[in-house]
């Protein structure tokens, strides 16, 4: 069943239940009111009869007969019984009917002074009336013809009103349910048009500030994340297919040349050395592509913990020296002594930060004439700053904004082995940590990369 039909059904059932409950209560209280009013009327009638027939301590039955013949009786099917203290019947308006009132009932009226009763034949009220030294028992019974007619009319009116109300509720409920579900229908219709080819451009329209609008906003956010994930996948596949083709082709061609004819041991050794260099380059490229893909992820994908950056820099320097077989040097210095450990501690992912500083140190060593990376650690009230300096050829001003693009290599760096991925990876890692990566360079003098990270 569709949601709009469910909403209309639940709305109709709930409203109909409330209307039926109110109608039942209205009928019940109307019936109770009629009953109480009519019994009160009978009791008042009985008292009036007692007051009329007792005069000067004597029972004046003749006066009651005269009144009975005129206008005294105004109740439908009224029955009047008057007894004295000895339970002798003094008066009744039933001419042709034998009257038998149980003594137990008369005893009850005499003892309790009051009696009311209701059955299928109508209501009955009895009183024990005393005036002076004279007492009588008066029993009046009648059928509330007009009261029951009014109740039946009320019942018919309530049934008709309920039937009309239920029909209107169905129509109104369906109308409002359809109106409420329209934004969802539009959302479904728009979402149905979205596929892999137009995922980046298509978004659902959002109107209002209700829960459905929030659903649309969350849906758009999900589409954005999916689009970002697809872009990552496309970028990785495109970069991998483009960049891996060249070193693989070089390795294959060298091996084919080596197998074309028999060669001396020195020639095989030279070919193997060349293939090894290409394989190492291929390994570096593969690692770079994987690191680039990893750096494209959002910060929610990683676990962040407090990291001592100074200790991480020392460890990274050792890794660089091992990688370059002691031909490189990493000189790490503090610009000033930190008063607290928190000044050199950031909330980050240690693996990503290690990749960041390995790339920066490696680049600095490669481009410096003395293979030395000069690292200075500084901090202020909010951030820590890591300056990585090299004394290489520098970067031309027109290329400073391009060096962070994947696979871009500047004119002054063409002679150095690399793939143009390191700085792009570094930039994204710093952004993941809520920091900033800046560059300052003077051609033929120096280049300084400044990593700014918020400390604890």
Buried (B, 14 or more C-beta within 10 A) or exposed (E): EEEBBEBBBEBBEEBBEEBBEEBEEEBEEBBEEBBEEBBEBBBEBBBBBBEBBBEEEEBEEEEBEEBBEEEBBEBEEBBBBBBEEEEEEBBBBEEEEEEEBEEEBBEBBBEEEEBBBEEEEBBBBBBBBEBEEBBBBBBBBBBBEEBBEEBEEBBEEBEEEBEEBBEEBBEBBBEBBBEBBEBBEBBEEBEEEBEEEEBBEBBBEBEEEEEBBEBBBEBBEEBEEBBBBEEBEEBBEEBBEEBBEEBEEBBEEBEEEBEEEEBEEEEEEBBBEBBEBBBEBBEBBBBBBEBBBBBBBEEEEBEBEEBBBBEBBEEBBEBBBEBBEEEBBBEBEEEEEBEEEBBBBBBBBBBBBBBBBBBBBBBBBBBBEEBBBBBBBBBEEEBBBBBBBBBBBBBEEEBBEBBBEBEBBBEBBEEEEBBBBBBBBBBBBBEBBBBBBEBEBEEEEBBBBBBBBBBE
